[in-house]
Amino acid sequence: MKKNIATKILSVILVIIVGVVPLSDFAGMVLPNYGDFTIKAEAATDNVYGYKISSAGEVTITDFYENTEHDIVIPTRIAGYPVVEIGDNAFSNAKNLSSVVIPEGVKIIGAKAFDNCAYLRSVTIPNTVEMIESEAFFGCQTLTDLNLGTGVKTIGNLAFHFCSHLEEITIPKSTTNLATDAFTSCSSLKRILVSEGNTVYSNDDHGVLFNKDKTMLLKCPSGFKKTSYTIPNSVKKLET
């Protein structure tokens, strides 16, 4: 009986409040739980970003509205909550975007997050990012300045496909799952380097990518210009 009364009182209060205050002001707010009566506003927008707030109080950016911006620094917090993910397609086709700084605290860069940002030249990825999903930077044709940070564990399929101005990439020590097609059609890519201490991957003096013990040749960079190359005797398999 008491729960029913409390629920009815709360309902009346909400009706009064909603009539005065826009629902968007309640984005991310968790109201008290009276039995089965729980309200949570998860999706919201501001002037620049669309976003959603998880039940754990963490923000995923879902949209980017200011397509006139050239250089952006993504905030570490939105609506008071930490930004932990750049969602799928969040910045896709942002034609005017030229540089992006992703903040510390972000863990995931979603599929096609920056797909076809044709004039994106510079991306700063923090050490907290652990996953770069499939096609995250697909078709970023002018990308030349890329720092993957030190925490990336997974780089998905076609993550940097057709980044045709990228000349060199360094795979972090932390990376244990690298799709072999992550850097396809990168016509200027001359060297793929692997940070010392990586337990899964390695490179030779020419910037060719191998597994750790060099028994498998994984990737010869698309911009490799040498007229001849001797495959090490240790190689038993060529990745196709």
CORRA-V747677 format. One record per pair of residues at least 24 apart in sequence whose C-alpha atoms are under 10 Angstrom apart, sorted by the first residue. I is the first residue (numbers start at 1). J is the second residue. D is the distance in whole Angstrom. If there is no record, write none. Layout:
((I | J | D) (I | J | D))
This chain:
((3 | 34 | 7) (3 | 35 | 7) (3 | 36 | 10) (3 | 37 | 10) (4 | 34 | 9) (4 | 35 | 9) (4 | 37 | 10) (6 | 34 | 7) (6 | 35 | 10) (6 | 37 | 10) (7 | 33 | 10) (7 | 34 | 7) (7 | 35 | 9) (7 | 36 | 9) (7 | 37 | 7) (7 | 38 | 10) (10 | 34 | 9) (10 | 37 | 9) (11 | 37 | 10) (25 | 79 | 10) (27 | 51 | 10) (27 | 52 | 9) (27 | 53 | 8) (27 | 79 | 8) (28 | 52 | 8) (28 | 53 | 6) (28 | 54 | 8) (28 | 55 | 8) (28 | 57 | 7) (28 | 58 | 9) (28 | 59 | 9) (28 | 79 | 8) (28 | 80 | 9) (28 | 81 | 8) (29 | 53 | 9) (29 | 55 | 10) (29 | 57 | 9) (29 | 79 | 10) (30 | 55 | 9) (30 | 57 | 9) (44 | 79 | 9) (45 | 78 | 10) (45 | 79 | 10) (46 | 78 | 9) (46 | 79 | 9) (48 | 74 | 10) (49 | 74 | 9) (49 | 78 | 9) (49 | 90 | 9) (49 | 91 | 10) (50 | 90 | 8) (51 | 78 | 8) (51 | 79 | 10) (51 | 83 | 9) (51 | 85 | 10) (51 | 86 | 9) (51 | 87 | 9) (51 | 90 | 9) (52 | 78 | 10) (52 | 83 | 10) (52 | 87 | 10) (53 | 78 | 9) (53 | 79 | 9) (53 | 81 | 8) (53 | 82 | 9) (53 | 83 | 9) (54 | 81 | 10) (56 | 81 | 10) (57 | 81 | 6) (57 | 82 | 8) (57 | 83 | 9) (58 | 82 | 5) (58 | 83 | 6) (58 | 84 | 6) (58 | 85 | 8) (59 | 83 | 5) (59 | 84 | 6) (59 | 85 | 7) (59 | 86 | 9) (59 | 87 | 10) (59 | 106 | 9) (60 | 84 | 6) (60 | 85 | 5) (60 | 86 | 6) (60 | 87 | 6) (60 | 88 | 9) (60 | 90 | 9) (60 | 106 | 9) (60 | 108 | 9) (60 | 109 | 10) (60 | 110 | 10) (61 | 85 | 6) (61 | 86 | 5) (61 | 87 | 5) (61 | 88 | 9) (61 | 89 | 10) (61 | 90 | 6) (61 | 91 | 9) (61 | 109 | 10) (61 | 110 | 10) (61 | 113 | 10) (62 | 86 | 7) (62 | 87 | 5) (62 | 88 | 7) (62 | 89 | 7) (62 | 90 | 5) (62 | 91 | 8) (62 | 110 | 10) (62 | 113 | 9) (63 | 87 | 8) (63 | 88 | 9) (63 | 89 | 7) (63 | 90 | 4) (63 | 91 | 6) (63 | 92 | 9) (63 | 113 | 9) (64 | 89 | 9) (64 | 90 | 6) (64 | 91 | 6) (64 | 92 | 9) (64 | 93 | 10) (64 | 94 | 8) (65 | 90 | 10) (65 | 91 | 9) (65 | 94 | 9) (66 | 94 | 9) (66 | 96 | 9) (66 | 97 | 10) (67 | 91 | 9) (67 | 93 | 9) (67 | 94 | 6) (67 | 95 | 7) (67 | 96 | 6) (67 | 97 | 7) (68 | 94 | 9) (68 | 95 | 9) (68 | 96 | 6) (68 | 97 | 8) (69 | 94 | 9) (69 | 95 | 10) (69 | 96 | 6) (69 | 97 | 6) (69 | 98 | 8) (69 | 99 | 9) (70 | 94 | 9) (70 | 95 | 9) (70 | 96 | 5) (70 | 97 | 4) (70 | 98 | 5) (70 | 99 | 7) (70 | 100 | 9) (70 | 119 | 9) (70 | 120 | 9) (71 | 96 | 9) (71 | 97 | 6) (71 | 98 | 6) (71 | 99 | 5) (71 | 100 | 6) (71 | 101 | 8) (71 | 120 | 9) (71 | 121 | 10) (71 | 122 | 9) (72 | 97 | 8) (72 | 98 | 8) (72 | 99 | 6) (72 | 100 | 5) (72 | 101 | 6) (72 | 102 | 9) (73 | 99 | 8) (73 | 100 | 6) (73 | 101 | 5) (73 | 102 | 7) (73 | 103 | 7) (73 | 124 | 9) (74 | 100 | 7) (74 | 101 | 6) (74 | 102 | 6) (74 | 103 | 6) (74 | 104 | 10) (74 | 106 | 10) (75 | 101 | 9) (75 | 102 | 8) (75 | 103 | 7) (75 | 104 | 9) (76 | 102 | 8) (76 | 103 | 6) (76 | 104 | 7) (76 | 105 | 7) (76 | 106 | 8) (77 | 103 | 9) (77 | 105 | 9) (82 | 106 | 8) (83 | 107 | 9) (84 | 108 | 7) (84 | 109 | 9) (84 | 128 | 9) (84 | 129 | 9) (85 | 109 | 6) (85 | 110 | 7) (85 | 129 | 9) (85 | 131 | 10) (86 | 110 | 6) (86 | 111 | 9) (86 | 112 | 10) (86 | 113 | 7) (86 | 114 | 9) (86 | 132 | 10) (86 | 136 | 10) (87 | 111 | 7) (87 | 112 | 9) (87 | 113 | 6) (87 | 114 | 10) (87 | 133 | 10) (87 | 136 | 10) (88 | 112 | 6) (88 | 113 | 5) (88 | 114 | 9) (88 | 115 | 9) (88 | 133 | 9) (88 | 134 | 10) (88 | 135 | 10) (88 | 136 | 8) (89 | 113 | 4) (89 | 114 | 7) (89 | 115 | 7) (89 | 116 | 10) (89 | 135 | 10) (89 | 136 | 8) (90 | 114 | 7) (90 | 115 | 9) (90 | 136 | 10) (91 | 115 | 7) (91 | 116 | 9) (91 | 117 | 8) (91 | 136 | 10) (91 | 137 | 10) (92 | 116 | 6) (92 | 117 | 6) (92 | 118 | 10) (92 | 136 | 9) (92 | 137 | 9) (92 | 138 | 9) (93 | 117 | 5) (93 | 118 | 8) (93 | 119 | 10) (93 | 139 | 10) (93 | 140 | 10) (94 | 118 | 8) (94 | 119 | 9) (94 | 120 | 9) (95 | 119 | 6) (95 | 120 | 8) (96 | 120 | 8) (97 | 121 | 8) (97 | 122 | 10) (98 | 122 | 7) (98 | 123 | 9) (98 | 142 | 9) (98 | 143 | 9) (99 | 123 | 6) (99 | 124 | 8) (99 | 143 | 9) (99 | 145 | 9) (100 | 124 | 6) (100 | 125 | 9) (101 | 125 | 7) (101 | 126 | 8) (102 | 126 | 6) (102 | 128 | 10) (102 | 129 | 9) (103 | 127 | 9) (103 | 128 | 9) (103 | 129 | 9) (104 | 128 | 6) (104 | 129 | 8) (105 | 129 | 7) (106 | 130 | 9) (106 | 131 | 10) (107 | 131 | 7) (107 | 132 | 9) (107 | 151 | 9) (107 | 152 | 9) (108 | 132 | 6) (108 | 133 | 8) (108 | 152 | 9) (108 | 154 | 10) (109 | 133 | 6) (109 | 134 | 9) (109 | 136 | 7) (109 | 137 | 10) (109 | 155 | 10) (110 | 134 | 7) (110 | 135 | 9) (110 | 136 | 6) (110 | 137 | 10) (110 | 156 | 10) (110 | 159 | 10) (111 | 135 | 6) (111 | 136 | 5) (111 | 137 | 9) (111 | 138 | 9) (111 | 156 | 8) (111 | 157 | 10) (111 | 158 | 10) (111 | 159 | 8) (112 | 136 | 4) (112 | 137 | 6) (112 | 138 | 7) (112 | 139 | 10) (112 | 158 | 10) (112 | 159 | 8) (113 | 137 | 7) (113 | 138 | 9) (113 | 159 | 10) (114 | 138 | 7) (114 | 139 | 9) (114 | 140 | 8) (114 | 159 | 10) (114 | 160 | 10) (115 | 139 | 6) (115 | 140 | 7) (115 | 159 | 9) (115 | 160 | 9) (115 | 161 | 10) (116 | 140 | 5) (116 | 141 | 8) (116 | 162 | 9) (116 | 163 | 10) (117 | 141 | 8) (117 | 142 | 9) (117 | 143 | 9) (118 | 142 | 6) (118 | 143 | 8) (118 | 163 | 9) (119 | 143 | 7) (120 | 144 | 9) (120 | 145 | 9) (120 | 163 | 10) (121 | 145 | 6) (121 | 146 | 8) (121 | 163 | 10) (121 | 165 | 9) (121 | 166 | 9) (122 | 146 | 6) (122 | 147 | 9) (123 | 147 | 7) (123 | 148 | 9) (124 | 148 | 7) (124 | 149 | 8) (125 | 149 | 6) (125 | 150 | 9) (125 | 151 | 9) (125 | 152 | 9) (126 | 150 | 8) (126 | 151 | 8) (126 | 152 | 9) (127 | 151 | 5) (127 | 152 | 7) (127 | 172 | 10) (128 | 152 | 8) (129 | 153 | 8) (129 | 154 | 10) (130 | 154 | 7) (130 | 155 | 9) (130 | 174 | 9) (130 | 175 | 9) (131 | 155 | 6) (131 | 156 | 8) (131 | 175 | 9) (131 | 177 | 9) (132 | 156 | 6) (132 | 157 | 9) (132 | 159 | 7) (132 | 160 | 10) (132 | 178 | 10) (133 | 157 | 7) (133 | 158 | 9) (133 | 159 | 7) (133 | 182 | 10) (134 | 158 | 6) (134 | 159 | 5) (134 | 160 | 9) (134 | 161 | 10) (134 | 179 | 9) (134 | 182 | 8) (135 | 159 | 4) (135 | 160 | 6) (135 | 161 | 7) (135 | 162 | 10) (135 | 182 | 8) (136 | 160 | 7) (136 | 161 | 9) (136 | 182 | 10) (137 | 161 | 7) (137 | 162 | 9) (137 | 163 | 8) (137 | 182 | 10) (138 | 162 | 6) (138 | 163 | 7) (138 | 182 | 9) (138 | 183 | 9) (138 | 184 | 10) (139 | 163 | 6) (139 | 164 | 8) (139 | 185 | 9) (139 | 186 | 10) (140 | 164 | 8) (140 | 165 | 9) (140 | 166 | 9) (141 | 165 | 6) (141 | 166 | 8) (141 | 186 | 9) (142 | 166 | 8) (143 | 167 | 9) (144 | 168 | 8) (144 | 169 | 10) (144 | 188 | 10) (144 | 189 | 10) (145 | 169 | 9) (146 | 170 | 9) (147 | 171 | 9) (147 | 172 | 10) (148 | 172 | 7) (149 | 173 | 10) (149 | 174 | 9) (150 | 174 | 6) (150 | 175 | 9) (150 | 195 | 9) (151 | 175 | 7) (152 | 176 | 9) (152 | 177 | 9) (152 | 178 | 10) (153 | 177 | 6) (153 | 178 | 8) (154 | 178 | 6) (154 | 179 | 8) (155 | 179 | 6) (155 | 180 | 9) (155 | 181 | 10) (155 | 182 | 7) (155 | 183 | 10) (156 | 180 | 9) (156 | 181 | 8) (156 | 182 | 6) (156 | 183 | 10) (157 | 181 | 6) (157 | 182 | 5) (157 | 183 | 9) (157 | 184 | 9) (158 | 182 | 4) (158 | 183 | 6) (158 | 184 | 7) (158 | 185 | 9) (159 | 183 | 7) (159 | 184 | 9) (160 | 184 | 7) (160 | 185 | 9) (160 | 186 | 8) (161 | 185 | 6) (161 | 186 | 6) (161 | 187 | 10) (162 | 186 | 5) (162 | 187 | 8) (162 | 188 | 10) (163 | 187 | 8) (163 | 188 | 8) (163 | 189 | 9) (164 | 188 | 6) (164 | 189 | 8) (164 | 222 | 9) (164 | 223 | 9) (165 | 189 | 7) (165 | 223 | 10) (166 | 190 | 9) (166 | 191 | 10) (166 | 223 | 9) (167 | 191 | 7) (167 | 192 | 9) (167 | 221 | 9) (167 | 222 | 10) (167 | 223 | 8) (168 | 192 | 6) (168 | 193 | 8) (168 | 207 | 9) (168 | 221 | 9) (168 | 223 | 10) (169 | 193 | 6) (169 | 194 | 8) (169 | 207 | 9) (169 | 221 | 10) (170 | 194 | 5) (170 | 195 | 7) (170 | 207 | 10) (171 | 195 | 6) (171 | 196 | 10) (171 | 198 | 9) (171 | 201 | 8) (171 | 202 | 9) (171 | 203 | 10) (171 | 209 | 10) (172 | 196 | 8) (172 | 197 | 9) (172 | 198 | 7) (172 | 201 | 10) (173 | 197 | 6) (173 | 198 | 4) (173 | 199 | 8) (173 | 200 | 9) (173 | 201 | 9) (173 | 202 | 10) (174 | 198 | 6) (174 | 199 | 8) (174 | 200 | 9) (175 | 199 | 8) (175 | 200 | 8) (175 | 201 | 8) (176 | 200 | 6) (176 | 201 | 8) (177 | 201 | 9) (178 | 218 | 10) (179 | 218 | 10) (180 | 209 | 9) (180 | 218 | 6) (180 | 219 | 7) (180 | 239 | 8) (180 | 240 | 9) (181 | 218 | 9) (181 | 219 | 8) (181 | 240 | 9) (182 | 219 | 10) (183 | 219 | 9) (183 | 220 | 10) (183 | 221 | 8) (183 | 222 | 8) (184 | 219 | 9) (184 | 220 | 10) (184 | 221 | 8) (184 | 222 | 7) (185 | 221 | 9) (185 | 222 | 6) (185 | 223 | 9) (186 | 221 | 8) (186 | 222 | 6) (186 | 223 | 7) (187 | 221 | 8) (187 | 222 | 5) (187 | 223 | 5) (187 | 224 | 9) (188 | 221 | 8) (188 | 222 | 7) (188 | 223 | 5) (188 | 224 | 8) (188 | 225 | 10) (189 | 220 | 9) (189 | 221 | 6) (189 | 222 | 6) (189 | 223 | 5) (189 | 224 | 7) (189 | 225 | 10) (190 | 220 | 9) (190 | 221 | 6) (190 | 222 | 7) (190 | 223 | 5) (190 | 224 | 5) (190 | 225 | 8) (190 | 226 | 10) (191 | 220 | 8) (191 | 221 | 6) (191 | 222 | 9) (191 | 223 | 8) (191 | 224 | 7) (192 | 219 | 8) (192 | 220 | 8) (192 | 221 | 7) (204 | 232 | 9) (210 | 235 | 9) (210 | 238 | 9) (210 | 239 | 9) (211 | 235 | 10))
